[in-house]
Amino acid sequence: MPPSSAPSAPMSRATKFRWVICGLLFAATTINYVDRAVFGQLSPELKKIFNWSSGDIAAILLWFEVAYAIGLAFAGRILDRVGTRIGLGVSFAAWCLASMLHAGMGTVVGFMIARFALGLTESGAWPGVTKATAEWFPRRERATVAGVYNSGSNVGSMIVPLVAPALYLAFGWRWAFIAIGAAGLVWLVFWFALYRLPAEHPRVSPAELAIIESDPPDTVTEIMPMGRILSTRAAWAFIMGKFFTDMIFRWNINLLPLFFSDHFNLNIKEVGLPFFIIYLTAALGSVGGGWLSSSLLKHGWSVNRARKTAMLVCVLCVLPVMCTTAVTNKWLAVAIFSLMMAAHQGWSSNLYTSVSDMFPKHAVGVVAGIGGTSGSIGAILLLQLTKNLFDSQKNAGVDADHVYTVIFVLAGFAYLAALGCFHLLAPKMEPVKKE
């Protein structure tokens, strides 16, 4: 056969192993929120067992946020130095052990220590998954991926009201913490077996690697010092977005079970279905928010217009929560909180993606960590306000709904403020340029 008629070599088939990595990130955030949410789910029962006040619950939860803020200040830089594989793996193992530590406590101070340990060790989670996304996915897919792994926080929170009450009723509160913390350690086996950088991974074909590396080169290639990062308006857009909205989401994760107990007199046997619905809807919102901006990008919209349109839709869906304490039907309240939590997760998917839109890959972990610290500071302030309101409510003998009304009205304004700050600080969402 003449050489000219010889069949050409088949082109490399594009593997899709990056979506296995997406699954690992989803599992990590799911387990992260399972461990985080157990205390909040059991808090109405622990309040009875230990004769705590609502202010005691808020004070215990506050120490998670203090430690989380401290840890996030360093987690991003540590991840950038040791790498995503080691950094996220060590953080994961440590927080599972910290979750089990709760079972050995029996006082307010003891639970404060356990929450502090959990907050410090969990601080590597979100910077880690954000960094992994930047390493494994091109920019056009990142919002979708962020929506998937961000939905893990809702799936985890959805699992807790089904599993924690069952473990509590069958074995007691201590075994709820031990069993849930220990079960999460299984993830580590898969993580260390499967995670490598794409260019080093034997399961990634050249064609898939070309997809992963299809973005234009970063405009900044040298490591950005912290001072340079903090001098950018893009960093402050993310920081303020996290400050105003993380405080609300974390309040919901921690204290929403207490609201339903106080306002609707639900006991631990009755909370499973309402919270399952709330967090199932939230998970759908997370994926939907990421899908919306990615879909708009595919239709030719700019990154700036697509991301902010999706974020605006999410902010508008939060506003009905301001009227929740006037609601007397628990299922209407479930619907309002379902919409709110779905909106938050859609917002968060796009907010996290904005980091990799505007910063080079090597700075993503640092920026995500700084933003997380900002969110923790907001959560600390809101929990302290909640504690003060509960204490004053107890002393004045007024209804607890007064406290919840203040919090929910603040929640509505917080998302409006977050979007306003984000747009003012990053009006075009342009990539950070070299000085």
Residue, then its C-alpha position, 0 to 999 in steps of 0.5 A: m500500500p502506498p504511504s499516502s494511502a496509509p490510515s492515519a493514527p487515531m486521535s486521542r480520545a478525551t477521557k472525562f476523569r476530571w468529573v471523578i475529581c468533581g465527585l471527590l470534591f462533592a463528597a468532601t463538602t458533603i462530609n464537611y457539613v455533616d460533621r459541622a451540622v451535627f451539633g446544631q441539629l442536636s442542640p435543642e436536645l442538648k439544651k434540655i440535657f445540660n439545662w443550657s440557655s439559647g445564649d449558651i448554644a450561641a456562645i458554643l457555636l461562636w467558638f467554631e467561627v473564631a477558630y475557622a476565621i483563624g484557620l482560614a487566614f493561613a489555610g490558603r497559603i498552606l495549601d498553595r505551598v504543600g499542594t492540594r492533595i496533601g493539604l486537603g487530605v490532612s485537613f479532612a482527617a483532622w476535622c473528622l477526629a475533631s468531630m468525634l471529640h465532641a462525644g467526650m465533652g459535657t460542659v459549655v466550656g468542653f463543647m467550646i473546645a470541641r467546636f474550636a478544634l472543628g473550626l480550625t481543622e475544617s478551615g482547609a476544606w473550601p480553599g482546598v476544593t476551590k484550588a482543586t477546581a482551578e487545577w482540574f477544570p477550564r474556566r467555562e466549567r468551573a461555575t458548574v463544578a462549584g455548583v456541584y461541590n457547593s451542593g455538598s454542603n446542602v446534601g450533608s446538611m440534608i443527611v444530618p436531620l435524618v441520621a443524627p436523630a436516629l443515632y441519638l434515639a438509638f444510642g445516645w448523643r455521644w454515639a451520634f458524634i462518634a459514628i458520624g465522625a468515623a464514617g467520614l474517614v473512608w473518603l481519605v482512601f479514595w482521595f489519596a488513591l485518585y488525586r494528582l495534578p492533571a498533567e501527572h495523572p495516568r488516567v487523563s488522556p492528552a485530549e482531556l489535558a488539552i481541555i483542562e489547560s485550554d484557558p489563556p495563560d495567567t496574566v500573573t505567573e509569579i507568586m502574588p504576595m499577600g500585600r499585592i492580593l489585598s491591594t486589588r479591588a477583586a479580592w475585596a469584592f470577594i471578601m465583602g461578598k463572603f462577609f455579608t452572606d456567609m454569616i447568614f448561611r452559617w447561622n441557618i446551619n447552626l440555629l435554624p433547628l432551634f428556631f423551628s423548636d421555639h417557633f413551631n414546637l418541633n421535637i427531634k422526631e419531627v425535624g427530619l422531613p422539614f430539614f430534608i426538604i430545605y437542604l434538598t432544595a438548597a442542593l438543587g439551587s447550588v447546581g442551578g446557580g452554577w448552571l445558570s451562569s455557565s449556560l449564559l456564558k455558552h450563549g455568548w454573555s460576558v463573564n461579568r454579565a453572566r455571573k452577576t445576573a445569576m447572583l442578582v436572581c439569587v439575591l431576590c429569592v432571599l428577600p421573603v425570609m424577612c417575613t418568616t416570623a409572621v408565618t404560622n404554618k410550618w410548611l410555608a416556613v419550610a418553603i421560604f427557607s428552602l428558597m432562601m437556602a437554594a438562593h444562597q447556594g446559587w449565589s455562593s457557586n458564582l461567588y466562589t467561581s469569581v475567584s478563579d475568574m479574576f485570579p491566577k491559579h496559584a493565588v486561588g487558595v489564598v483568596a478563598g481563604i481570606g474570603g472565608t476568614s471574612g465570612s467567619i468574622g461576619a458569623i462571629l459578629l452575628l452569633q454574638l449579636t444573637k447571644n446578646l439578643f437571647d440574653s436580653q430577651k430572657n431578662a426582659g421576658v419577651d418572646a423569642d420571636h423578637v430575636y428571630t425577627v431581627i436576624f431574618v430582617l438583617a438577612g435580607f439586607a445582607y444579600l443586597a449589601a453583598l451584591g452592591c459591594f461586589h459590583l462596586l468593587a469589581p464592575k467588570m470582573e477583569p483578571v488581575k494584571k501584573e503590576 
